[in-house]
Amino acid sequence: MNHKPQIQIPATYMRGGTSKGVFFKLSDLPKSAQVAGTARDQLLLRVIGSPDPYGKQTDGMGGATSSTSKTVILSKSNQPDHDVDYLFGQVAIDRPFVDWSGNCGNLTAAVGSFAISNGLVGPARIPNNGVAVVRIWQANIEKTIIAHVPITDGVVQETGDFELDGVTFPAAEVKIEFVDPVGDAAMFPTGNLVDELEVPGVGTFKATMIAAGIPTIFINAADLGFTGTELQGDINSNPATLEMFETIRAYGAVKMGLIDDIEAAKTRQHTPKVAFVAAPQAYTSSSGKNIAASAIDLNVRALSMGLLHHAMMGTAAVAIATAAAIPGTLVNTAAGGGERDEVRFGHPSGTLKVGAAVDKNGHTWRAQTVSMSRSARVLMSGLVHVPEDL
């Protein structure tokens, strides 16, 4: 029996923040995959190596975690005053599904670098030495993000001494600004800073449900029987605990108006996120680093694609920064309450500082900008190979 040969597609494997994924220029994809639909999803699934019943993604570029099962498609922007359109696809590991419902804040740090290096940013906007300001249109959520990319001798500067907890080696700092991350939508979909979230069979919990960066459900760690200092092994090794979090996530999604029924939650695992918060406590991070209570404002742990994240999703960090700036939310209370424009929170891999500028019009809160620093680096560039008869 004759089989068609593999096809080759230009691609770049990049780390952005504490995630990594396969980056494509839209124009490099096969014609059938240049538009949304089954052909595109099938291609990206095969590139990453999903669905994999073994959970390893051995026959693809994925790393068998939510942080490393990701794809990005970039093109010159069709939006006024923007340089590049950024489309993110979260690829499920064990199911034939690509979730396009949200952004990846970590990989956002690599978007500006890729765009510059691949000719998607006009040369007039790139200094010979200094910082290039890349205006990104995040197509999944239709929001503006600004990346400040360091440039040396006309090319992206990737090496440096900026250290990011959750990433092994230092690199150049990339500052990211999420502009008006909520827009005209309701920041608090229920209209409340704190709700009583009833989860049948689990319990009723106080919850702050916010749609900033990515829809996120925040619950007090103590109400779930946790301290807020847990690491991945404490959560991910317990199927009953993971099932509890997924049930909370599903009922929270319905209450936030993101889905109509509980069953629908199974088809969009990327959103919303569930996180639990606690007042600052000392702990030892996953790398063995001792985090003092005095070094942080609060502890936060978040789940992504059904498992506790090894650090913190960038989009969830946007939600943390925004909620922390608004007195009365569970995040703000865990951080000590009051008005604040930045917080440093503890996560399983260490700490992260984030800032937010918010204002209030009547009873309506609005986030003006959210900022944080990440880093990014090209890991490999060339051609990715996939069977032609997908």
URGIUR-V438302 format. One record per residue. N is the residue number from 1. RES is the residue in three letters. BURIAL is 1 if it has 16 or more other C-alpha atoms within 10 Angstrom, else 0. D_LAST is the distance of its C-alpha to the last C-alpha in Angstrom with 1 decimal. Layout:
N;RES;BURIAL;D_LAST / N;RES;BURIAL;D_LAST
This chain:
1;MET;0;16.5 / 2;ASN;0;14.8 / 3;HIS;0;11.3 / 4;LYS;0;10.0 / 5;PRO;0;11.0 / 6;GLN;0;9.7 / 7;ILE;0;10.3 / 8;GLN;1;13.1 / 9;ILE;1;13.9 / 10;PRO;0;17.5 / 11;ALA;1;18.0 / 12;THR;1;20.9 / 13;TYR;1;21.3 / 14;MET;1;24.4 / 15;ARG;1;26.8 / 16;GLY;1;28.5 / 17;GLY;1;31.3 / 18;THR;1;30.4 / 19;SER;1;26.6 / 20;LYS;1;24.0 / 21;GLY;1;20.5 / 22;VAL;1;18.1 / 23;PHE;1;19.6 / 24;PHE;1;18.1 / 25;LYS;1;20.1 / 26;LEU;1;18.7 / 27;SER;0;19.4 / 28;ASP;1;17.3 / 29;LEU;1;14.0 / 30;PRO;0;12.0 / 31;LYS;0;14.1 / 32;SER;0;11.8 / 33;ALA;1;11.7 / 34;GLN;0;15.5 / 35;VAL;0;16.4 / 36;ALA;0;16.1 / 37;GLY;0;13.9 / 38;THR;0;10.8 / 39;ALA;1;8.5 / 40;ARG;1;10.5 / 41;ASP;1;10.5 / 42;GLN;1;6.9 / 43;LEU;1;7.0 / 44;LEU;1;10.4 / 45;LEU;1;9.8 / 46;ARG;1;7.7 / 47;VAL;1;10.4 / 48;ILE;1;13.1 / 49;GLY;1;12.0 / 50;SER;1;12.2 / 51;PRO;1;12.9 / 52;ASP;1;15.2 / 53;PRO;0;18.0 / 54;TYR;0;20.0 / 55;GLY;1;20.2 / 56;LYS;1;19.9 / 57;GLN;1;16.5 / 58;THR;0;17.3 / 59;ASP;0;13.8 / 60;GLY;1;13.5 / 61;MET;1;16.0 / 62;GLY;1;17.4 / 63;GLY;1;20.9 / 64;ALA;1;20.9 / 65;THR;1;23.3 / 66;SER;1;23.2 / 67;SER;1;24.8 / 68;THR;1;22.0 / 69;SER;1;18.8 / 70;LYS;1;18.9 / 71;THR;1;17.5 / 72;VAL;1;19.6 / 73;ILE;1;19.2 / 74;LEU;1;22.4 / 75;SER;1;24.0 / 76;LYS;1;27.6 / 77;SER;1;29.2 / 78;ASN;0;30.1 / 79;GLN;0;32.7 / 80;PRO;0;36.3 / 81;ASP;0;37.6 / 82;HIS;1;34.3 / 83;ASP;1;32.5 / 84;VAL;1;28.9 / 85;ASP;1;26.6 / 86;TYR;1;24.8 / 87;LEU;1;21.9 / 88;PHE;1;21.1 / 89;GLY;1;18.2 / 90;GLN;1;19.2 / 91;VAL;1;16.3 / 92;ALA;1;17.3 / 93;ILE;1;17.4 / 94;ASP;1;17.4 / 95;ARG;0;15.9 / 96;PRO;0;12.7 / 97;PHE;1;14.7 / 98;VAL;1;15.4 / 99;ASP;1;19.2 / 100;TRP;1;20.4 / 101;SER;1;23.9 / 102;GLY;1;25.7 / 103;ASN;1;26.3 / 104;CYS;1;26.4 / 105;GLY;1;29.9 / 106;ASN;1;29.5 / 107;LEU;1;26.6 / 108;THR;1;28.8 / 109;ALA;1;31.0 / 110;ALA;1;28.5 / 111;VAL;1;27.6 / 112;GLY;1;30.8 / 113;SER;1;30.6 / 114;PHE;1;27.1 / 115;ALA;1;28.2 / 116;ILE;1;31.4 / 117;SER;0;29.8 / 118;ASN;0;27.2 / 119;GLY;0;29.6 / 120;LEU;1;29.0 / 121;VAL;1;32.6 / 122;GLY;0;35.4 / 123;PRO;0;37.6 / 124;ALA;0;40.7 / 125;ARG;0;39.4 / 126;ILE;1;39.1 / 127;PRO;1;42.4 / 128;ASN;0;43.1 / 129;ASN;0;44.2 / 130;GLY;1;44.1 / 131;VAL;1;41.6 / 132;ALA;1;39.0 / 133;VAL;1;38.6 / 134;VAL;1;35.1 / 135;ARG;1;34.8 / 136;ILE;1;31.5 / 137;TRP;1;30.3 / 138;GLN;1;28.3 / 139;ALA;1;26.1 / 140;ASN;1;25.1 / 141;ILE;1;28.8 / 142;GLU;1;30.3 / 143;LYS;1;32.8 / 144;THR;1;34.3 / 145;ILE;1;34.2 / 146;ILE;1;36.2 / 147;ALA;1;35.4 / 148;HIS;1;38.2 / 149;VAL;1;36.8 / 150;PRO;1;39.3 / 151;ILE;1;39.5 / 152;THR;0;41.4 / 153;ASP;0;42.2 / 154;GLY;1;39.7 / 155;VAL;1;36.6 / 156;VAL;1;35.2 / 157;GLN;1;37.3 / 158;GLU;1;35.2 / 159;THR;0;37.8 / 160;GLY;0;40.7 / 161;ASP;0;42.7 / 162;PHE;0;41.3 / 163;GLU;1;40.5 / 164;LEU;1;38.2 / 165;ASP;1;38.4 / 166;GLY;1;35.1 / 167;VAL;1;34.3 / 168;THR;0;35.8 / 169;PHE;0;36.9 / 170;PRO;1;38.7 / 171;ALA;1;37.3 / 172;ALA;1;38.3 / 173;GLU;1;39.0 / 174;VAL;1;37.0 / 175;LYS;1;38.7 / 176;ILE;1;36.7 / 177;GLU;1;38.3 / 178;PHE;1;36.8 / 179;VAL;1;38.7 / 180;ASP;1;39.7 / 181;PRO;1;36.9 / 182;VAL;1;37.8 / 183;GLY;0;38.9 / 184;ASP;0;40.4 / 185;ALA;0;38.8 / 186;ALA;0;40.9 / 187;MET;1;40.8 / 188;PHE;1;42.0 / 189;PRO;1;40.3 / 190;THR;0;43.0 / 191;GLY;0;45.8 / 192;ASN;1;47.0 / 193;LEU;1;47.0 / 194;VAL;1;47.1 / 195;ASP;1;46.2 / 196;GLU;0;46.7 / 197;LEU;1;43.3 / 198;GLU;1;43.7 / 199;VAL;1;41.0 / 200;PRO;0;41.9 / 201;GLY;0;42.2 / 202;VAL;0;42.1 / 203;GLY;0;44.9 / 204;THR;0;45.9 / 205;PHE;1;45.4 / 206;LYS;0;46.6 / 207;ALA;1;43.5 / 208;THR;1;43.0 / 209;MET;1;39.9 / 210;ILE;1;39.1 / 211;ALA;1;36.5 / 212;ALA;1;36.7 / 213;GLY;1;33.9 / 214;ILE;1;31.9 / 215;PRO;1;33.4 / 216;THR;1;35.2 / 217;ILE;1;37.4 / 218;PHE;1;40.2 / 219;ILE;1;42.4 / 220;ASN;1;45.4 / 221;ALA;1;44.5 / 222;ALA;0;47.8 / 223;ASP;0;47.0 / 224;LEU;1;44.1 / 225;GLY;0;46.1 / 226;PHE;0;44.8 / 227;THR;1;46.6 / 228;GLY;1;44.0 / 229;THR;1;44.0 / 230;GLU;1;41.2 / 231;LEU;1;38.6 / 232;GLN;1;35.1 / 233;GLY;0;36.4 / 234;ASP;0;38.9 / 235;ILE;1;36.4 / 236;ASN;1;33.0 / 237;SER;0;34.7 / 238;ASN;0;35.9 / 239;PRO;0;33.6 / 240;ALA;0;36.4 / 241;THR;0;36.8 / 242;LEU;1;33.1 / 243;GLU;0;33.2 / 244;MET;1;36.3 / 245;PHE;1;34.8 / 246;GLU;1;31.8 / 247;THR;1;34.3 / 248;ILE;1;36.4 / 249;ARG;1;33.4 / 250;ALA;1;32.5 / 251;TYR;1;36.1 / 252;GLY;1;36.5 / 253;ALA;1;33.6 / 254;VAL;0;35.3 / 255;LYS;1;38.6 / 256;MET;1;37.1 / 257;GLY;0;35.7 / 258;LEU;1;32.1 / 259;ILE;1;31.1 / 260;ASP;0;33.0 / 261;ASP;0;32.7 / 262;ILE;0;32.1 / 263;GLU;0;29.0 / 264;ALA;0;27.3 / 265;ALA;1;27.7 / 266;LYS;0;24.9 / 267;THR;0;22.4 / 268;ARG;1;23.6 / 269;GLN;1;24.6 / 270;HIS;1;24.7 / 271;THR;1;27.8 / 272;PRO;1;30.7 / 273;LYS;1;31.7 / 274;VAL;1;34.6 / 275;ALA;1;37.1 / 276;PHE;1;40.6 / 277;VAL;1;43.5 / 278;ALA;1;46.9 / 279;ALA;1;49.9 / 280;PRO;1;49.8 / 281;GLN;1;50.2 / 282;ALA;0;50.1 / 283;TYR;1;47.2 / 284;THR;1;45.5 / 285;SER;1;42.0 / 286;SER;1;39.1 / 287;SER;0;40.1 / 288;GLY;0;43.7 / 289;LYS;0;45.0 / 290;ASN;0;47.9 / 291;ILE;1;47.6 / 292;ALA;0;51.1 / 293;ALA;1;51.7 / 294;SER;0;53.6 / 295;ALA;0;50.6 / 296;ILE;1;48.6 / 297;ASP;1;49.2 / 298;LEU;1;47.1 / 299;ASN;1;44.4 / 300;VAL;1;41.0 / 301;ARG;1;38.1 / 302;ALA;1;34.8 / 303;LEU;1;31.8 / 304;SER;1;28.2 / 305;MET;1;25.3 / 306;GLY;1;27.7 / 307;LEU;1;29.4 / 308;LEU;1;32.3 / 309;HIS;1;31.3 / 310;HIS;1;32.6 / 311;ALA;1;34.3 / 312;MET;1;33.9 / 313;MET;1;31.2 / 314;GLY;1;32.3 / 315;THR;1;32.0 / 316;ALA;1;34.0 / 317;ALA;1;36.6 / 318;VAL;1;37.0 / 319;ALA;1;37.8 / 320;ILE;1;40.2 / 321;ALA;1;42.0 / 322;THR;1;42.4 / 323;ALA;1;43.6 / 324;ALA;1;45.9 / 325;ALA;1;47.6 / 326;ILE;1;48.6 / 327;PRO;1;51.6 / 328;GLY;1;51.2 / 329;THR;1;47.6 / 330;LEU;1;46.9 / 331;VAL;1;45.4 / 332;ASN;1;48.6 / 333;THR;1;50.8 / 334;ALA;1;49.2 / 335;ALA;1;49.8 / 336;GLY;1;53.5 / 337;GLY;1;53.5 / 338;GLY;0;55.0 / 339;GLU;0;53.7 / 340;ARG;1;51.4 / 341;ASP;0;49.2 / 342;GLU;1;47.3 / 343;VAL;1;46.6 / 344;ARG;1;45.6 / 345;PHE;1;43.8 / 346;GLY;1;43.0 / 347;HIS;1;39.5 / 348;PRO;1;38.4 / 349;SER;1;38.0 / 350;GLY;1;41.1 / 351;THR;1;42.2 / 352;LEU;1;41.0 / 353;LYS;1;43.2 / 354;VAL;1;42.2 / 355;GLY;1;44.2 / 356;ALA;1;44.3 / 357;ALA;1;46.6 / 358;VAL;1;47.2 / 359;ASP;0;49.7 / 360;LYS;0;50.9 / 361;ASN;0;51.9 / 362;GLY;0;53.9 / 363;HIS;0;51.9 / 364;THR;0;48.5 / 365;TRP;1;47.1 / 366;ARG;1;44.9 / 367;ALA;1;43.2 / 368;GLN;1;43.9 / 369;THR;1;42.0 / 370;VAL;1;40.6 / 371;SER;1;40.5 / 372;MET;1;39.4 / 373;SER;1;38.8 / 374;ARG;1;35.6 / 375;SER;1;34.4 / 376;ALA;1;31.2 / 377;ARG;1;30.1 / 378;VAL;1;27.4 / 379;LEU;0;26.2 / 380;MET;0;23.9 / 381;SER;0;22.7 / 382;GLY;0;20.8 / 383;LEU;0;17.1 / 384;VAL;1;14.2 / 385;HIS;1;11.7 / 386;VAL;1;7.9 / 387;PRO;0;6.0 / 388;GLU;0;5.6 / 389;ASP;0;3.8 / 390;LEU;0;0.0
